[in-house]
């Protein structure tokens, strides 16, 4: 099973965010973000939802209940979405 702390740290570093920057986004202290990432503490439901919004993932993804990530296509044209889907298919075929 995927650990919430590991997944959170991977998402944060993937966005080149410091713990302090993430803390500012979700309204907690840097030490709380550190505690989430190390598994010492778990976020409340409210903070879990904020984390999901910051990273554009579902709460189920953060909790390790699903492995699928979603792309936010809001504001993109149908043609742009089609191009992204084609790129994803191409990358899957490379494996």
Secondary structure as the mmCIF struct_conf table of DSSP 4:
data_model
#
loop_
_struct_conf.conf_type_id
_struct_conf.id
_struct_conf.beg_label_comp_id
_struct_conf.beg_label_asym_id
_struct_conf.beg_label_seq_id
_struct_conf.end_label_comp_id
_struct_conf.end_label_asym_id
_struct_conf.end_label_seq_id
HELX_RH_AL_P HELX_RH_AL_P1 UNK A 4 UNK A 14
TURN_TY1_P TURN_TY1_P1 UNK A 15 UNK A 16
HELX_RH_AL_P HELX_RH_AL_P2 UNK A 19 UNK A 26
TURN_TY1_P TURN_TY1_P2 UNK A 27 UNK A 27
BEND BEND1 UNK A 28 UNK A 28
HELX_RH_AL_P HELX_RH_AL_P3 UNK A 30 UNK A 38
TURN_TY1_P TURN_TY1_P3 UNK A 39 UNK A 39
BEND BEND2 UNK A 40 UNK A 41
HELX_RH_AL_P HELX_RH_AL_P4 UNK A 45 UNK A 55
TURN_TY1_P TURN_TY1_P4 UNK A 56 UNK A 56
HELX_RH_AL_P HELX_RH_AL_P5 UNK A 59 UNK A 62
TURN_TY1_P TURN_TY1_P5 UNK A 63 UNK A 64
BEND BEND3 UNK A 65 UNK A 65
TURN_TY1_P TURN_TY1_P6 UNK A 74 UNK A 75
HELX_RH_AL_P HELX_RH_AL_P6 UNK A 78 UNK A 94
#
